[in-house]
């Protein structure tokens, strides 16, 4: 099993969700996040005063899936989330040791 953590722009969430559903993935976790990478934030004007917004709004998607679904899921995320501009996000992949469905006690791939 693998875990995908994808950091994307918030307005791309619906497109990414639909793309993942099209490749057969149903369960995702979505978290609101703030951060910055190479784009470093930006300056805004509020009531005549200029201030720096260091942390930009992002969305973090977490998915645990079977190994054989990994490439399709990554491809779906990249295609749906990509704008071609700085700040499109990142995808991290890690191995999962185990999973347990609390309701039924199912383990491993059966739990996801």
FIKOLZA-1660 file (N, C-alpha, C; in steps of 0.1 Angstrom, whole numbers, plus 5000, padded with zeros to 4 digits):
% residues 112
   i   px   py   pz ch aa at
   1 5008 4988 5000  A  X  N
   1 5000 5000 5000  A  X CA
   1 5009 5012 5000  A  X  C
   2 5004 5023 4994  A  X  N
   2 5011 5036 4993  A  X CA
   2 5002 5047 4998  A  X  C
   3 5008 5058 5003  A  X  N
   3 5001 5070 5007  A  X CA
   3 5006 5081 4998  A  X  C
   4 4996 5088 4992  A  X  N
   4 4999 5100 4984  A  X CA
   4 4995 5112 4992  A  X  C
   5 5004 5121 4993  A  X  N
   5 5001 5134 4999  A  X CA
   5 5003 5145 4988  A  X  C
   6 4993 5151 4984  A  X  N
   6 4994 5161 4974  A  X CA
   6 4990 5175 4979  A  X  C
   7 4998 5185 4977  A  X  N
   7 4996 5198 4981  A  X CA
   7 4992 5206 4968  A  X  C
   8 4980 5211 4967  A  X  N
   8 4975 5217 4955  A  X CA
   8 4969 5231 4958  A  X  C
   9 4966 5238 4947  A  X  N
   9 4959 5251 4948  A  X CA
   9 4944 5248 4952  A  X  C
  10 4938 5256 4961  A  X  N
  10 4925 5253 4965  A  X CA
  10 4914 5252 4954  A  X  C
  11 4915 5261 4944  A  X  N
  11 4905 5261 4933  A  X CA
  11 4906 5249 4924  A  X  C
  12 4916 5240 4925  A  X  N
  12 4918 5228 4917  A  X CA
  12 4912 5216 4924  A  X  C
  13 4907 5217 4936  A  X  N
  13 4903 5206 4944  A  X CA
  13 4892 5198 4937  A  X  C
  14 4882 5204 4932  A  X  N
  14 4871 5197 4926  A  X CA
  14 4875 5189 4914  A  X  C
  15 4884 5195 4906  A  X  N
  15 4889 5189 4894  A  X CA
  15 4898 5176 4898  A  X  C
  16 4906 5178 4908  A  X  N
  16 4914 5166 4912  A  X CA
  16 4905 5155 4918  A  X  C
  17 4895 5159 4926  A  X  N
  17 4886 5149 4931  A  X CA
  17 4879 5141 4920  A  X  C
  18 4874 5148 4910  A  X  N
  18 4867 5141 4899  A  X CA
  18 4877 5133 4891  A  X  C
  19 4889 5137 4889  A  X  N
  19 4899 5129 4882  A  X CA
  19 4902 5116 4889  A  X  C
  20 4903 5117 4903  A  X  N
  20 4906 5105 4911  A  X CA
  20 4894 5096 4910  A  X  C
  21 4882 5101 4911  A  X  N
  21 4870 5092 4910  A  X CA
  21 4870 5085 4896  A  X  C
  22 4874 5092 4886  A  X  N
  22 4874 5086 4872  A  X CA
  22 4884 5074 4871  A  X  C
  23 4895 5074 4879  A  X  N
  23 4904 5063 4878  A  X CA
  23 4901 5052 4889  A  X  C
  24 4890 5054 4896  A  X  N
  24 4885 5044 4905  A  X CA
  24 4888 5045 4920  A  X  C
  25 4893 5057 4923  A  X  N
  25 4896 5060 4938  A  X CA
  25 4884 5067 4944  A  X  C
  26 4880 5062 4956  A  X  N
  26 4868 5068 4962  A  X CA
  26 4871 5075 4975  A  X  C
  27 4880 5070 4983  A  X  N
  27 4883 5077 4996  A  X CA
  27 4895 5086 4996  A  X  C
  28 4892 5099 4999  A  X  N
  28 4903 5108 5000  A  X CA
  28 4900 5117 5013  A  X  C
  29 4911 5122 5019  A  X  N
  29 4910 5131 5030  A  X CA
  29 4916 5144 5025  A  X  C
  30 4908 5155 5029  A  X  N
  30 4912 5168 5024  A  X CA
  30 4914 5177 5037  A  X  C
  31 4925 5184 5037  A  X  N
  31 4929 5193 5048  A  X CA
  31 4932 5207 5042  A  X  C
  32 4928 5217 5049  A  X  N
  32 4932 5231 5045  A  X CA
  32 4946 5233 5051  A  X  C
  33 4954 5239 5042  A  X  N
  33 4968 5241 5046  A  X CA
  33 4973 5255 5042  A  X  C
  34 4984 5259 5048  A  X  N
  34 4990 5272 5044  A  X CA
  34 5005 5269 5042  A  X  C
  35 5011 5275 5032  A  X  N
  35 5025 5273 5031  A  X CA
  35 5031 5281 5019  A  X  C
  36 5043 5279 5016  A  X  N
  36 5049 5285 5005  A  X CA
  36 5061 5277 5000  A  X  C
  37 5064 5278 4988  A  X  N
  37 5076 5272 4982  A  X CA
  37 5084 5282 4975  A  X  C
  38 5087 5280 4963  A  X  N
  38 5095 5290 4955  A  X CA
  38 5088 5303 4953  A  X  C
  39 5074 5303 4953  A  X  N
  39 5068 5316 4951  A  X CA
  39 5068 5326 4963  A  X  C
  40 5072 5321 4974  A  X  N
  40 5076 5329 4986  A  X CA
  40 5065 5338 4992  A  X  C
  41 5053 5337 4987  A  X  N
  41 5042 5346 4992  A  X CA
  41 5041 5358 4984  A  X  C
  42 5034 5368 4988  A  X  N
  42 5032 5380 4981  A  X CA
  42 5028 5392 4990  A  X  C
  43 5028 5404 4984  A  X  N
  43 5025 5416 4992  A  X CA
  43 5011 5420 4989  A  X  C
  44 5003 5424 4999  A  X  N
  44 4990 5429 4997  A  X CA
  44 4988 5443 5004  A  X  C
  45 4978 5450 4999  A  X  N
  45 4975 5463 5005  A  X CA
  45 4962 5462 5013  A  X  C
  46 4962 5466 5026  A  X  N
  46 4950 5465 5034  A  X CA
  46 4949 5478 5042  A  X  C
  47 4937 5485 5039  A  X  N
  47 4935 5498 5046  A  X CA
  47 4947 5508 5045  A  X  C
  48 4953 5508 5033  A  X  N
  48 4964 5517 5030  A  X CA
  48 4977 5512 5035  A  X  C
  49 4978 5501 5042  A  X  N
  49 4991 5496 5047  A  X CA
  49 4994 5483 5039  A  X  C
  50 5007 5482 5036  A  X  N
  50 5012 5471 5028  A  X CA
  50 5017 5460 5038  A  X  C
  51 5014 5448 5035  A  X  N
  51 5019 5437 5044  A  X CA
  51 5021 5425 5035  A  X  C
  52 5030 5416 5040  A  X  N
  52 5035 5405 5033  A  X CA
  52 5026 5392 5037  A  X  C
  53 5021 5385 5028  A  X  N
  53 5014 5373 5031  A  X CA
  53 5024 5362 5028  A  X  C
  54 5030 5357 5039  A  X  N
  54 5041 5346 5038  A  X CA
  54 5035 5333 5034  A  X  C
  55 5024 5329 5040  A  X  N
  55 5018 5316 5038  A  X CA
  55 5006 5317 5029  A  X  C
  56 5006 5310 5018  A  X  N
  56 4995 5310 5009  A  X CA
  56 4986 5299 5011  A  X  C
  57 4973 5301 5009  A  X  N
  57 4963 5290 5011  A  X CA
  57 4965 5278 5001  A  X  C
  58 4965 5266 5007  A  X  N
  58 4967 5254 4999  A  X CA
  58 4957 5244 5004  A  X  C
  59 4956 5233 4996  A  X  N
  59 4948 5222 5001  A  X CA
  59 4957 5209 5001  A  X  C
  60 4956 5201 5011  A  X  N
  60 4964 5189 5012  A  X CA
  60 4954 5177 5010  A  X  C
  61 4957 5169 5001  A  X  N
  61 4949 5157 4998  A  X CA
  61 4957 5145 5003  A  X  C
  62 4951 5136 5010  A  X  N
  62 4958 5123 5014  A  X CA
  62 4950 5112 5009  A  X  C
  63 4957 5102 5003  A  X  N
  63 4950 5090 4998  A  X CA
  63 4959 5078 5001  A  X  C
  64 4953 5068 5006  A  X  N
  64 4960 5055 5008  A  X CA
  64 4954 5045 4998  A  X  C
  65 4962 5039 4990  A  X  N
  65 4957 5031 4979  A  X CA
  65 4966 5019 4977  A  X  C
  66 4961 5009 4969  A  X  N
  66 4969 4997 4966  A  X CA
  66 4980 5002 4956  A  X  C
  67 4991 4994 4957  A  X  N
  67 5003 4997 4949  A  X CA
  67 5000 4999 4934  A  X  C
  68 4991 4990 4929  A  X  N
  68 4988 4990 4915  A  X CA
  68 4980 5002 4910  A  X  C
  69 4975 5010 4919  A  X  N
  69 4967 5022 4916  A  X CA
  69 4976 5035 4916  A  X  C
  70 4988 5033 4921  A  X  N
  70 4996 5045 4923  A  X CA
  70 4999 5054 4910  A  X  C
  71 5003 5048 4900  A  X  N
  71 5007 5055 4888  A  X CA
  71 4994 5062 4882  A  X  C
  72 4983 5056 4882  A  X  N
  72 4971 5062 4876  A  X CA
  72 4966 5074 4885  A  X  C
  73 4968 5072 4898  A  X  N
  73 4964 5083 4907  A  X CA
  73 4973 5095 4906  A  X  C
  74 4986 5093 4905  A  X  N
  74 4995 5104 4903  A  X CA
  74 4993 5111 4890  A  X  C
  75 4991 5104 4880  A  X  N
  75 4988 5110 4866  A  X CA
  75 4975 5118 4867  A  X  C
  76 4965 5113 4874  A  X  N
  76 4952 5120 4875  A  X CA
  76 4954 5133 4882  A  X  C
  77 4962 5133 4893  A  X  N
  77 4964 5145 4901  A  X CA
  77 4972 5155 4893  A  X  C
  78 4982 5151 4887  A  X  N
  78 4991 5160 4879  A  X CA
  78 4982 5167 4868  A  X  C
  79 4975 5159 4860  A  X  N
  79 4967 5165 4849  A  X CA
  79 4957 5175 4854  A  X  C
  80 4950 5171 4865  A  X  N
  80 4939 5180 4870  A  X CA
  80 4944 5192 4878  A  X  C
  81 4956 5191 4885  A  X  N
  81 4960 5202 4893  A  X CA
  81 4970 5212 4886  A  X  C
  82 4975 5208 4875  A  X  N
  82 4985 5216 4868  A  X CA
  82 4979 5228 4861  A  X  C
  83 4985 5240 4864  A  X  N
  83 4982 5252 4857  A  X CA
  83 4993 5257 4849  A  X  C
  84 5005 5252 4852  A  X  N
  84 5017 5257 4845  A  X CA
  84 5024 5268 4852  A  X  C
  85 5018 5273 4863  A  X  N
  85 5024 5284 4870  A  X CA
  85 5031 5280 4883  A  X  C
  86 5039 5288 4888  A  X  N
  86 5046 5285 4900  A  X CA
  86 5035 5284 4911  A  X  C
  87 5038 5274 4920  A  X  N
  87 5028 5272 4931  A  X CA
  87 5018 5261 4929  A  X  C
  88 5019 5254 4918  A  X  N
  88 5010 5243 4914  A  X CA
  88 5010 5232 4925  A  X  C
  89 5021 5231 4932  A  X  N
  89 5021 5221 4944  A  X CA
  89 5031 5210 4942  A  X  C
  90 5029 5200 4951  A  X  N
  90 5038 5189 4951  A  X CA
  90 5031 5176 4954  A  X  C
  91 5036 5165 4950  A  X  N
  91 5031 5152 4954  A  X CA
  91 5042 5144 4961  A  X  C
  92 5038 5138 4973  A  X  N
  92 5047 5130 4980  A  X CA
  92 5041 5116 4981  A  X  C
  93 5050 5106 4980  A  X  N
  93 5045 5092 4980  A  X CA
  93 5053 5085 4991  A  X  C
  94 5046 5077 5000  A  X  N
  94 5053 5070 5010  A  X CA
  94 5046 5056 5011  A  X  C
  95 5054 5047 5017  A  X  N
  95 5048 5033 5019  A  X CA
  95 5040 5033 5032  A  X  C
  96 5030 5025 5032  A  X  N
  96 5021 5023 5044  A  X CA
  96 5023 5009 5049  A  X  C
  97 5026 5007 5061  A  X  N
  97 5028 4994 5068  A  X CA
  97 5016 4986 5069  A  X  C
  98 5005 4993 5073  A  X  N
  98 4992 4986 5075  A  X CA
  98 4981 4995 5076  A  X  C
  99 4969 4990 5075  A  X  N
  99 4956 4997 5076  A  X CA
  99 4946 4989 5083  A  X  C
 100 4937 4994 5091  A  X  N
 100 4927 4987 5097  A  X CA
 100 4914 4995 5096  A  X  C
 101 4903 4989 5091  A  X  N
 101 4890 4996 5091  A  X CA
 101 4884 4994 5105  A  X  C
 102 4881 5004 5112  A  X  N
 102 4877 5004 5126  A  X CA
 102 4863 4996 5127  A  X  C
 103 4854 5000 5118  A  X  N
 103 4841 4994 5119  A  X CA
 103 4841 4979 5118  A  X  C
 104 4848 4973 5108  A  X  N
 104 4847 4959 5105  A  X CA
 104 4860 4951 5110  A  X  C
 105 4871 4958 5113  A  X  N
 105 4883 4951 5117  A  X CA
 105 4891 4946 5105  A  X  C
 106 4886 4948 5093  A  X  N
 106 4894 4944 5081  A  X CA
 106 4908 4951 5081  A  X  C
 107 4918 4943 5076  A  X  N
 107 4931 4948 5076  A  X CA
 107 4937 4948 5062  A  X  C
 108 4948 4955 5061  A  X  N
 108 4956 4956 5048  A  X CA
 108 4948 4962 5037  A  X  C
 109 4949 4957 5025  A  X  N
 109 4942 4963 5013  A  X CA
 109 4927 4962 5015  A  X  C
 110 4922 4952 5022  A  X  N
 110 4907 4952 5024  A  X CA
 110 4902 4964 5032  A  X  C
 111 4911 4970 5040  A  X  N
 111 4906 4981 5048  A  X CA
 111 4906 4994 5040  A  X  C
 112 4912 4994 5029  A  X  N
 112 4912 5007 5021  A  X CA
 112 4901 5006 5010  A  X  C
% end
